Amino acid sequence: MNSPKAFISYSWTSPVFQKQIREWAERLSADGIEVVLDQFDLREGQDKYSYMERMVTDPSVSHVLIFCDRLYAEKANNRKAGVGTESQIISKEIYDKVSQSKFVPVVCEFDDQGEPCIPTFAASRIWIDFSSEESVNQNWERLIRHLYGKPLFQKPTVGRPPAYITDETTAQSNVFSGKLEVFKNAFLANRRGIRTYRGDLLDLCIEFVDKSRVRKRIEILEDDIPLWVVERYRELIPARDVIIDWVRLESSEGPTEEFESVILEFLERLLELKERPEEVTSYSKFWYEPQGLFVYETLIYIVATLFKERAFEILNGVLTGNYLRPKQNYGSERFDSVTAFYKHTELIGPALTTEKIKYHSEAAELIKRNAQRSDIDFNTIKNADALIHLSTYIDSNTDWWWYPQTSYYNEFSSDLDWFVRGAQHRHFKNLATTLGVKNGSELRDRFQQKEEQEKGESWQRHRSFRRSLNIDELDTIQ
């Protein structure tokens, strides 16, 4: 790094001020600055005006420090004495050709109106306050950093545009808030047209996610696939949030049969988004991984929201409903249970960490990182995930149950507080309505039956679920 070279311009206001300038020059020198000061460099017999002009225009002088006090400003403005001549030279350099950062006003005095004493030619320039011992101490580092070209706050390197700028799939995200607000106002005022406003909002959510589905072949390096999936999943989070805001609004105001019907139909539409568009016949499986993760996460959030808003009967309908499978995935069965929303992935690990960490569940880690809503925290998500698991596990009509991937993050027995509180009858009634059981005994019987059917390796695993779900204590306290 080249050492800065600074010429000091000042007025011989008094012997005291001259001494102060000399001390600052010595301090600058101690900080590695090559200082040019008349007290050090101007000798008897030399032409002081020639010396001044040479120092101001010398290309080896990286900076000119203009130490301004009341007398300096007065002489410069009136073109008096040495300062007047020097300021003419400086002002010409400023206006003609020199870098804007070379000339630095250092204010040593303020006038009676509290304005800095700066000559007119430098009045518009950014200055440094040296008007008191305290201000010198506060601003010394700032001056040194400027001379070395190392400001405290560096301009950041320009990166690549975020995906929501370069990818057209998120172009409508800013429309969500407007649509939601229109529906909210109509809903709370019980105005006509609620169905239309709701339909517009939900259609926008579906269209938003649908547009993110790949329809034309894309070429991505295998190593880039994890990050590609994660970035496109995150682009869909605005849609997730507006869906939850809608569910929260309608369920908090006394949910109706119409709302239950709408939410079930909407979930079927969401389910379609996990699959390839009908017109796409040749594709790679990872293309629709972002939508699969989005649908999986959104279902858990909906369950969490309905439970928190005490819409237990509607939640029971969601958990026990039959969902029409997308046409691309009919198979031998036309309908599926809530387990159709489940998503497991092993594609995104490298995008979640640069270390060699094998996550028990990459999907759960992704959900954990993006659980940033204040109304639904990650612990609430874990409760909802466990509730879906329990509902499908005790359902005799469901062959495959929902594995609660977020359970890997349970650290304490109290993490699943819905089930801890469920030991009390008044809290268990909420679980009972949601799960479609009459009491704790019926729930335990059905859980026991499924355990006996499972046995083997999965039975051992469910012994821990039995504890974390507080099965043996549910509905035992009146």
Order of alpha helices (4+ residues) and beta strands (2+ residues): beta-alpha-beta-alpha-alpha-beta-alpha-alpha-beta-beta-alpha-alpha-alpha-alpha-alpha-alpha-alpha-alpha-alpha-beta-beta-alpha-alpha-alpha-alpha-alpha-alpha-alpha
